[in-house]
């Protein structure tokens, strides 16, 4: 089973047997190459489970099932790219760490 989860706390989860990707919406857009699918008006959460369910939740945690197949293809495509997401995330984090290390070693010495 694969799952895409746009969590109300602003995180995106992509889960499958081969791993779990979790990051902010901003970092997801960087890693995936475009933004996560927008939530419909009034919705704060989306859970898509391949072949099982595609549901949105409002602020009162009322579930709203999606009519038809709209949006399923996009969420399925994201789930199919889990390995790419994990690789992009790993490279981004390594680059951020390298940049931070370079910045900390190039500071000036105060006397």
N, C-alpha and C positions, 0 to 999 in steps of 0.2 A: 504494500500500500504506500502511496505517496500522498503527501499533504502539503498544501499551501495555507498559511495562517497569517492573516494581517491582524495582529493583536492590537487591542485598544491602547496599549501603552506605547505605541509607535514603533514596535518591532515587527519584522517579517521573519517568519519561520518557514523553512522548507524542510520537510522530514521525509526520509525514506530508509529502507533497510541499510543502505550504504553510507548514511551519514545524516547530520542535521546542520543546516545553515541557519544562523540567527544573527540579525544585525538591524541597525536602524534603517528607516525608510531611505534616508539620504545615502547611506553606505550601500544599501541594496541597489539603488539606482546606479551608483558607480560600478558595482560589481556585475550587475546584469546588463548595463548599457542603456537602460531606460527605467522610468519610474514603475513602481508597482501599480497594478490596476487600481483605479480610483474606486472608493467606496460609494455606493449610491447615497443620495441625500438622506440624512437622518440615521445612517448606519455607522457604527463605530468598530465593527469587527467582521471579518470574513473567514470562513473555514471551507476549504475545498478539499475533499478527499476523493482521489481518482476512482471513478466508478461507483462511488457510494453516496456522497452528499455534496451539496454546494449551498451553503446557508450564510445569511447575514444576520447580525444581531444589532438591535438598537440600544440606546443607553440604558433601557430598563431590562436588558438581556432577553427581550422577546425575539424569538427566531423568526426569520422571514426567508422561506425557501425561494430560490431563484426559479423563475418561470422559464421553461425551455432550456436551451443549451447556451444561451448568451453568457459569455465570460468563461465558460468551461475550457475552451480551446486555449485561451491565454494563460489560465492557471495551469493547465496541463503542460503547456510549453515551458513554463517556469520550472515545474517539477522535473521535467525531462532534462533540464540544464543544471541539476543539483551539483554534479561533479565540477562543471565549469564555474558555478558560483563559489564553491568551496576553494577552488584553485585561485580564482580572482581575489577572494577575501584574504587568503593566505599571502598572496603577493602584495596586496595593498598594505596589510599589517606589517609585513617585513620591510616594505619601503618606508612606512611611517616610523618604524623603530630605527632604521638606518638614518633617516633624516634627523630624528631626535638625538641620536648618538653623535652625529656629525655636528649638530648645533652645540651640544654640550662640550665638545672638545675644541671648538673654535672660539670660545669666549676669550675675552682679554683678562689678563692678570692685573688685579688691582693692588697697588702698593700703598 
